[in-house]
Amino acid sequence: MTRPNKTSLLALAVLCGCAYQVEYQAEYVPNEAPEYVAQEQLLIVIPESERGLVFEGAPISETGEFTTLTVPMGSVLQEISQQVFGSCFAFGVTVVDSLRSEPDYFFAIEPTLQDFNYSYTRVIDDLGNGEIETSIIPQVDIGLNIAAYDAAGARVMLHRYDSGMVSGESYVVTNRPEEYINRTLHAALHGLMMQAAEDIRPLLVGQCEIIDVSPDG
């Protein structure tokens, strides 16, 4: 019978009966921006109730099933929206509660979180000589709706973006497994916002000047 080594036991020990809490971390957001700059300003509509949205729950995996994670999803959503779209609107972005309070604007988007699941996925590797190693892959799955509105207030886009199960960097031993989930969450949400930015570009054509930029900067 093969026995797990000490490191594999430690990998599981930190996922037993703990309550974790994370926050937005700017350094977790990938250094990648949309490949255009629109010579205008964007409104991002995030109602106060959405900004205050907090996720609290257990992973969908058996590993870590007795742990919970608290994530200020509204705050993370707002920050990453501002970062992605702020980089492709030359005059920046402004976050507002509703379009009703902003009668004069050029273009607006409204992101709304629909689903969020996360998982600590165990991977067992045979190292030979009767030794096995257990590592953990942090994974997240996000569903997001993004609506877009023109200057007349007409909705010109409503699209659901699903990340699918996104895997982060695996680890064997850590005393902060929640940060691996948090980093993966930031990357997955950033990826969805990048997709939305590309989908919105055609809607801006003819409405303002658009400068295409090289992905290499």
Backbone bond lengths (Angstrom), bond angles and torsions (degrees), N, CA, C in turn:
res aa  C-N    CA-C-N  psi(-1)  N-CA   C-N-CA  omega(-1)  CA-C   N-CA-C  phi
1 M - - - 1.467 - - 1.522 109.51 -
2 T 1.316 117.81 129.71 1.459 121.03 176.43 1.517 109.38 -83.71
3 R 1.308 115.59 149.51 1.453 120.74 -178.85 1.526 109.82 -120.17
4 P 1.318 118.19 141.67 1.461 119.94 176.18 1.513 109.74 -64.80
5 N 1.338 115.90 142.46 1.450 118.31 177.54 1.518 110.35 -78.64
6 K 1.315 116.59 176.15 1.459 120.91 -174.58 1.517 112.42 -62.54
7 T 1.338 115.78 -36.89 1.464 117.27 -177.27 1.515 111.42 -66.67
8 S 1.333 117.30 -35.33 1.459 118.86 179.17 1.518 110.80 -68.78
9 L 1.330 116.87 -34.56 1.462 120.09 176.21 1.513 111.07 -66.09
10 L 1.320 116.41 -39.79 1.459 120.24 179.18 1.517 111.25 -65.51
11 A 1.337 117.03 -36.81 1.461 120.81 -179.69 1.513 110.78 -59.51
12 L 1.346 116.59 -35.67 1.451 120.87 -179.40 1.522 111.59 -85.13
13 A 1.322 117.70 -30.76 1.462 120.82 -176.18 1.514 112.32 -61.53
14 V 1.337 117.56 -34.09 1.463 120.23 -178.14 1.523 111.91 -78.96
15 L 1.333 117.02 -0.80 1.462 120.48 179.91 1.523 111.32 -114.75
16 C 1.315 116.59 31.88 1.459 120.89 -178.46 1.524 110.18 -119.58
17 G 1.320 116.00 109.54 1.461 121.18 169.82 1.507 116.28 67.00
18 C 1.304 119.39 34.93 1.462 122.07 -179.50 1.531 111.22 -112.97
19 A 1.314 115.35 151.07 1.463 121.62 172.80 1.513 107.83 -110.07
20 Y 1.331 116.58 119.92 1.458 122.02 -176.43 1.532 110.08 -110.22
21 Q 1.309 114.80 152.85 1.462 120.67 177.08 1.523 108.98 -140.08
22 V 1.338 116.45 136.20 1.461 120.93 -179.91 1.523 109.71 -127.96
23 E 1.330 115.75 168.84 1.464 122.87 178.87 1.527 108.76 -135.44
24 Y 1.338 115.51 171.29 1.463 120.20 172.39 1.518 109.29 -62.71
25 Q 1.332 116.03 135.40 1.456 122.29 178.51 1.523 108.53 -130.62
26 A 1.321 117.07 110.66 1.465 121.22 -176.51 1.529 112.16 -58.13
27 E 1.334 116.78 -33.76 1.465 119.37 -176.97 1.524 112.08 -72.12
28 Y 1.319 118.61 -11.47 1.461 121.27 178.25 1.535 112.35 -85.56
29 V 1.311 117.33 -11.94 1.462 120.84 -177.58 1.530 109.04 -81.04
30 P 1.330 118.82 126.45 1.474 120.48 -179.61 1.530 112.04 -57.25
31 N 1.317 115.42 144.80 1.463 121.55 179.77 1.520 109.25 -85.34
32 E 1.310 115.66 70.75 1.470 121.97 -177.62 1.520 108.11 -144.23
33 A 1.327 116.66 134.57 1.461 121.61 -177.03 1.523 110.37 -126.43
34 P 1.344 117.88 157.37 1.471 120.57 174.77 1.522 111.12 -57.08
35 E 1.329 115.97 156.83 1.460 120.95 -172.56 1.525 112.83 -94.26
36 Y 1.322 116.76 32.61 1.461 120.50 175.15 1.520 109.39 -153.44
37 V 1.323 114.62 160.20 1.467 121.42 174.91 1.521 107.80 -130.62
38 A 1.331 116.95 118.26 1.459 122.59 177.16 1.524 108.72 -90.43
39 Q 1.319 116.37 132.10 1.464 121.09 -175.77 1.540 110.30 -82.82
40 E 1.317 114.72 62.00 1.455 121.87 -179.66 1.522 109.75 -155.68
41 Q 1.336 115.23 -177.86 1.461 121.40 175.58 1.526 109.01 -113.04
42 L 1.321 116.25 150.14 1.469 121.98 -178.93 1.517 110.27 -117.36
43 L 1.330 115.64 140.10 1.461 120.91 169.13 1.527 108.69 -94.86
44 I 1.311 116.57 136.02 1.460 121.66 172.28 1.526 106.45 -113.60
45 V 1.315 115.51 115.90 1.462 120.67 -177.20 1.528 109.24 -91.96
46 I 1.325 115.78 111.89 1.459 121.72 175.74 1.526 106.99 -135.05
47 P 1.318 118.18 101.66 1.470 120.19 179.23 1.524 111.49 -57.58
48 E 1.305 115.55 155.68 1.464 120.52 -178.30 1.523 111.41 -56.39
49 S 1.331 116.55 -37.42 1.465 119.85 179.75 1.528 111.35 -63.57
50 E 1.338 116.22 -34.92 1.464 120.59 178.87 1.528 110.87 -74.83
51 R 1.328 116.47 -36.72 1.470 119.30 178.38 1.529 111.43 -63.68
52 G 1.322 115.76 -31.85 1.457 120.19 -178.76 1.520 113.95 -89.62
53 L 1.339 117.07 7.57 1.458 120.50 -177.75 1.536 110.88 -64.51
54 V 1.325 116.02 128.11 1.465 122.03 179.55 1.527 108.95 -125.44
55 F 1.324 115.57 128.34 1.462 121.04 173.80 1.515 108.75 -92.09
56 E 1.318 116.32 136.48 1.462 121.22 171.98 1.519 108.15 -142.63
57 G 1.314 116.62 120.75 1.450 118.85 -178.88 1.515 112.77 -178.51
58 A 1.319 114.33 175.49 1.456 122.09 -179.69 1.525 110.03 -92.43
59 P 1.324 117.56 161.05 1.469 120.11 176.61 1.523 110.52 -70.32
60 I 1.317 116.66 162.86 1.466 120.94 177.50 1.525 111.19 -85.15
61 S 1.333 116.76 -4.06 1.463 121.41 179.50 1.526 110.44 -90.27
62 E 1.341 115.69 157.59 1.462 119.55 173.60 1.520 110.22 -67.48
63 T 1.324 115.86 -38.08 1.456 119.26 175.26 1.524 108.88 -66.53
64 G 1.302 115.73 124.32 1.458 119.91 -179.43 1.511 114.38 82.62
65 E 1.336 117.26 11.10 1.468 119.56 -174.29 1.527 112.83 -64.47
66 F 1.321 117.76 -19.54 1.459 120.22 179.03 1.523 112.41 -96.87
67 T 1.327 116.23 11.13 1.458 121.12 176.05 1.521 109.76 -105.12
68 T 1.313 115.72 161.96 1.464 121.05 172.97 1.519 109.11 -129.74
69 L 1.318 115.22 155.52 1.459 121.56 179.30 1.525 108.32 -131.18
70 T 1.321 115.91 133.47 1.461 121.87 176.53 1.524 108.44 -112.28
71 V 1.342 115.74 124.50 1.464 121.66 -177.25 1.530 109.43 -130.33
72 P 1.323 119.35 126.04 1.466 120.89 174.39 1.526 110.18 -77.09
73 M 1.327 116.27 76.78 1.456 121.13 -170.82 1.527 112.41 -60.13
74 G 1.337 117.10 -36.97 1.460 119.30 179.35 1.510 112.25 -61.78
75 S 1.324 115.89 -41.57 1.457 120.88 179.55 1.526 111.25 -66.77
76 V 1.329 116.79 -43.89 1.468 120.88 179.30 1.526 110.05 -63.73
77 L 1.335 116.18 -42.66 1.462 121.01 178.78 1.525 111.11 -59.89
78 Q 1.318 116.63 -45.05 1.467 120.28 -179.44 1.521 111.59 -64.27
79 E 1.309 117.07 -47.06 1.463 120.61 -176.34 1.523 111.91 -63.32
80 I 1.333 116.87 -44.14 1.460 118.99 -177.89 1.524 110.69 -72.37
81 S 1.332 117.83 -34.78 1.468 120.51 174.68 1.522 110.37 -59.76
82 Q 1.322 115.98 -46.12 1.463 120.60 -179.43 1.522 111.08 -63.22
83 Q 1.326 116.81 -40.04 1.462 119.12 -177.13 1.526 111.33 -67.93
84 V 1.334 116.87 -47.26 1.469 119.77 -177.06 1.528 111.07 -66.58
85 F 1.339 116.80 -52.33 1.457 119.37 -175.33 1.523 112.43 -77.09
86 G 1.325 116.98 -25.45 1.463 119.30 174.72 1.506 112.31 -65.31
87 S 1.343 116.12 -24.48 1.466 119.86 -179.72 1.515 112.48 -82.78
88 C 1.347 118.08 -14.72 1.464 118.40 -178.80 1.527 113.05 -119.22
89 F 1.319 118.01 9.07 1.459 122.32 169.62 1.527 107.51 -120.20
90 A 1.318 115.36 114.55 1.463 121.41 -169.62 1.527 112.92 -58.68
91 F 1.335 117.19 -31.46 1.457 120.76 -178.84 1.527 112.22 -100.72
92 G 1.322 115.07 18.45 1.448 120.61 171.84 1.512 114.57 80.14
93 V 1.326 114.41 -169.96 1.459 121.94 -179.41 1.520 109.23 -129.20
94 T 1.319 115.18 153.39 1.456 121.71 174.53 1.515 108.27 -128.85
95 V 1.332 116.69 130.01 1.456 121.36 178.75 1.522 109.08 -91.54
96 V 1.345 116.82 128.52 1.457 122.00 -178.57 1.523 109.44 -130.75
97 D 1.335 115.60 162.57 1.464 120.89 179.10 1.523 112.52 -77.65
98 S 1.333 116.36 -35.54 1.465 119.84 -178.68 1.517 109.50 -160.73
99 L 1.325 115.68 161.33 1.463 120.46 177.20 1.522 111.67 -73.10
100 R 1.324 116.78 -22.83 1.467 120.08 -178.18 1.525 112.22 -60.53
101 S 1.322 115.71 -29.40 1.464 119.57 -178.75 1.528 112.32 -89.29
102 E 1.339 116.19 0.07 1.466 121.17 -176.52 1.527 109.54 -129.41
103 P 1.342 117.74 77.97 1.469 120.12 -175.71 1.525 114.30 -69.03
104 D 1.321 117.24 -21.76 1.460 120.32 -175.47 1.526 109.58 -120.02
105 Y 1.327 116.46 102.11 1.453 120.91 179.22 1.524 108.80 -150.52
106 F 1.316 116.51 166.17 1.462 121.52 -178.30 1.526 112.03 -93.73
107 F 1.317 116.70 -49.13 1.454 122.01 -175.43 1.522 107.47 -157.09
108 A 1.329 116.61 149.49 1.468 119.87 -178.09 1.519 110.36 -143.03
109 I 1.320 115.40 149.92 1.454 121.18 172.48 1.526 108.39 -126.95
110 E 1.326 115.45 154.71 1.462 121.07 177.58 1.524 108.91 -135.25
111 P 1.345 117.13 100.51 1.462 120.20 177.94 1.531 110.16 -86.71
112 T 1.331 116.19 138.13 1.463 121.30 179.85 1.519 109.31 -135.97
113 L 1.315 116.14 121.81 1.462 120.42 179.29 1.521 109.64 -70.53
114 Q 1.332 116.45 132.67 1.457 121.93 179.88 1.522 112.73 -108.73
115 D 1.314 116.87 -44.32 1.466 120.92 -176.56 1.519 110.57 -144.16
116 F 1.343 114.86 150.23 1.456 120.24 172.31 1.526 108.74 -152.16
117 N 1.320 115.47 125.42 1.462 122.30 173.49 1.518 108.63 -134.37
118 Y 1.320 115.36 152.60 1.465 118.65 177.09 1.517 109.23 -141.75
119 S 1.326 114.84 161.64 1.459 120.36 -173.12 1.520 110.68 -150.32
120 Y 1.337 115.53 143.55 1.463 122.24 167.44 1.535 105.89 -105.60
121 T 1.310 116.61 100.85 1.462 121.08 -173.72 1.524 110.61 -93.68
122 R 1.310 116.52 121.47 1.461 121.27 -179.26 1.524 110.88 -80.21
123 V 1.310 115.36 137.17 1.463 121.86 174.30 1.529 106.97 -126.73
124 I 1.325 116.71 125.96 1.457 121.37 -177.96 1.525 108.68 -109.70
125 D 1.335 115.89 122.85 1.460 121.88 -179.78 1.528 109.64 -112.60
126 D 1.321 115.96 135.61 1.459 121.77 175.30 1.525 108.40 -86.84
127 L 1.328 116.03 113.50 1.463 120.89 -178.08 1.524 112.24 -88.79
128 G 1.346 117.05 -2.79 1.456 120.21 -177.15 1.514 111.07 86.15
129 N 1.331 116.45 166.79 1.462 122.39 179.63 1.530 112.00 56.21
130 G 1.322 115.47 32.75 1.458 118.59 177.20 1.515 114.61 76.96
131 E 1.309 118.07 6.82 1.463 121.55 -178.37 1.529 110.52 -103.00
132 I 1.300 115.41 136.48 1.461 120.06 172.39 1.521 108.99 -124.53
133 E 1.303 115.34 156.33 1.467 120.12 178.60 1.528 108.44 -129.36
134 T 1.311 116.27 130.83 1.451 121.40 177.36 1.520 109.52 -103.98
135 S 1.317 116.48 124.75 1.459 120.64 175.39 1.521 108.45 -119.62
136 I 1.314 115.02 165.64 1.455 122.00 -177.69 1.531 109.50 -120.73
137 I 1.329 116.49 132.71 1.464 121.87 173.85 1.529 108.33 -108.20
138 P 1.327 118.10 116.48 1.460 119.89 175.89 1.522 109.88 -74.78
139 Q 1.319 117.11 134.72 1.466 121.03 -178.72 1.522 110.45 -137.08
140 V 1.329 115.78 145.44 1.462 121.15 176.28 1.521 109.56 -135.13
141 D 1.322 115.45 155.27 1.462 122.46 177.91 1.527 107.16 -137.33
142 I 1.327 117.12 120.43 1.460 121.76 -174.25 1.524 110.22 -123.42
143 G 1.321 116.44 137.29 1.456 122.77 171.15 1.518 109.12 -117.92
144 L 1.328 116.33 131.21 1.466 121.59 -172.40 1.518 109.92 -139.76
145 N 1.317 117.08 132.61 1.467 121.50 170.90 1.526 109.09 -99.96
146 I 1.327 116.81 137.71 1.459 120.95 174.48 1.521 108.94 -130.28
147 A 1.323 115.32 120.24 1.464 121.73 174.47 1.525 107.77 -103.23
148 A 1.340 116.46 149.30 1.462 121.95 177.41 1.522 108.84 -128.64
149 Y 1.347 115.76 143.87 1.457 122.01 -176.32 1.524 110.25 -130.91
150 D 1.338 115.38 139.21 1.461 119.13 177.16 1.524 110.09 -86.21
151 A 1.326 116.33 -177.68 1.465 121.62 -174.66 1.522 112.97 -65.13
152 A 1.331 116.54 -20.06 1.463 120.24 179.00 1.527 111.90 -88.43
153 G 1.317 116.62 -1.36 1.455 120.46 -179.52 1.507 114.17 88.01
154 A 1.328 117.68 4.09 1.466 121.24 179.66 1.525 109.80 -80.17
155 R 1.305 116.06 136.75 1.460 119.38 176.86 1.519 108.56 -77.40
156 V 1.315 116.65 121.06 1.462 121.91 -176.42 1.524 112.46 -109.20
157 M 1.331 116.38 -4.17 1.462 119.95 176.90 1.516 109.32 -158.70
158 L 1.309 116.17 139.33 1.458 122.75 168.54 1.509 106.68 -144.63
159 H 1.322 115.35 112.45 1.455 119.55 -173.37 1.522 109.87 -137.34
160 R 1.325 114.99 140.37 1.463 119.86 173.69 1.523 108.94 -97.24
161 Y 1.315 115.16 133.87 1.461 121.99 178.71 1.532 108.41 -115.45
162 D 1.305 115.82 125.33 1.464 121.83 178.35 1.517 109.26 -118.60
163 S 1.303 115.70 126.86 1.462 119.44 -178.76 1.511 112.43 -76.59
164 G 1.365 117.43 -23.74 1.451 118.76 -166.51 1.522 107.80 69.31
165 M 1.310 117.41 -179.28 1.457 120.28 -179.14 1.527 109.78 -77.63
166 V 1.335 116.05 109.93 1.460 122.42 -178.32 1.528 109.27 -98.39
167 S 1.320 116.77 129.20 1.465 122.15 -178.60 1.520 110.94 -98.04
168 G 1.321 114.96 139.19 1.446 120.85 175.19 1.520 111.00 -101.72
169 E 1.307 116.01 -165.07 1.464 122.12 -179.55 1.526 110.16 -71.83
170 S 1.324 116.50 129.78 1.464 120.06 179.92 1.524 110.48 -76.77
171 Y 1.317 114.87 161.27 1.465 120.01 178.28 1.516 109.01 -148.68
172 V 1.320 114.58 160.08 1.458 121.31 176.15 1.517 109.91 -103.86
173 V 1.314 116.30 -49.14 1.461 120.92 -178.54 1.521 109.40 -131.25
174 T 1.317 116.69 132.26 1.464 122.00 172.74 1.518 108.69 -159.03
175 N 1.311 116.06 149.58 1.466 119.25 172.83 1.526 111.02 -101.53
176 R 1.359 116.25 8.98 1.460 121.01 177.89 1.530 110.51 -136.88
177 P 1.308 117.41 64.38 1.472 119.52 -178.87 1.524 112.52 -63.20
178 E 1.327 116.47 -27.09 1.467 119.46 -178.52 1.517 112.23 -63.15
179 E 1.340 117.36 -30.41 1.462 119.53 -178.68 1.522 111.53 -73.19
180 Y 1.317 117.65 -25.40 1.467 119.93 174.01 1.529 109.96 -68.58
181 I 1.332 116.47 -39.39 1.463 120.00 174.49 1.524 109.90 -65.80
182 N 1.313 116.95 -43.14 1.463 121.46 -178.14 1.527 111.53 -62.03
183 R 1.311 117.02 -43.78 1.463 120.69 178.66 1.532 110.73 -63.19
184 T 1.329 116.30 -40.66 1.460 120.71 179.21 1.522 110.54 -66.50
185 L 1.334 116.68 -39.59 1.461 121.75 176.71 1.521 111.14 -59.22
186 H 1.318 117.46 -47.49 1.466 121.62 179.49 1.530 110.90 -58.57
187 A 1.332 116.11 -44.59 1.463 119.86 -178.29 1.529 111.19 -66.23
188 A 1.334 117.09 -41.36 1.459 120.60 -178.33 1.527 111.17 -67.43
189 L 1.328 116.49 -43.41 1.464 119.74 -179.61 1.526 110.67 -67.34
190 H 1.322 116.92 -38.22 1.458 121.01 175.87 1.529 110.32 -60.36
191 G 1.326 116.82 -41.05 1.455 120.32 179.15 1.521 112.53 -62.60
192 L 1.332 117.10 -39.12 1.460 120.39 177.88 1.526 110.99 -66.44
193 M 1.320 117.10 -40.10 1.462 120.56 178.82 1.530 111.14 -66.34
194 M 1.313 116.70 -35.41 1.457 120.20 176.60 1.532 110.57 -64.16
195 Q 1.346 116.70 -41.08 1.464 119.80 176.58 1.527 110.70 -61.35
196 A 1.336 116.11 -43.53 1.465 120.40 -179.53 1.516 111.10 -63.07
197 A 1.327 117.20 -40.31 1.459 120.52 179.80 1.526 111.06 -61.18
198 E 1.330 116.46 -39.94 1.461 119.70 178.12 1.529 111.25 -68.22
199 D 1.330 117.20 -36.23 1.463 120.40 178.85 1.525 112.00 -69.36
200 I 1.319 116.39 -28.55 1.461 121.03 -178.19 1.528 111.73 -80.22
201 R 1.313 117.73 -26.47 1.461 120.43 -176.71 1.526 113.32 -51.87
202 P 1.352 119.71 -48.03 1.475 118.57 -179.39 1.530 113.19 -60.87
203 L 1.318 116.94 -26.69 1.466 120.42 -179.83 1.526 112.01 -72.77
204 L 1.331 116.46 -16.58 1.466 121.60 -178.82 1.527 112.16 -93.25
205 V 1.330 116.33 -15.90 1.463 120.23 -177.43 1.528 109.90 -61.12
206 G 1.316 115.76 129.59 1.459 121.37 -178.76 1.515 113.77 85.41
207 Q 1.334 116.21 -9.37 1.462 120.61 -179.90 1.524 112.38 -98.96
208 C 1.322 115.67 -27.06 1.458 120.35 179.23 1.525 108.51 -158.69
209 E 1.311 116.39 169.11 1.454 120.18 176.14 1.525 109.25 -72.12
210 I 1.322 116.23 136.12 1.464 121.69 179.11 1.512 108.39 -125.12
211 I 1.289 116.59 126.59 1.465 122.11 178.49 1.515 108.87 -107.75
212 D 1.317 116.62 120.08 1.457 120.67 176.52 1.524 108.77 -81.94
213 V 1.302 115.41 138.08 1.462 120.86 -177.98 1.520 109.33 -122.21
214 S 1.313 115.32 155.31 1.446 121.02 179.34 1.526 109.91 -74.55
215 P 1.339 118.22 139.28 1.461 120.16 175.96 1.520 113.00 -62.39
216 D 1.343 116.11 -17.36 1.464 120.27 178.53 1.520 111.65 -89.08
217 G 1.340 115.80 2.97 1.460 119.42 178.68 1.508 112.88 85.40
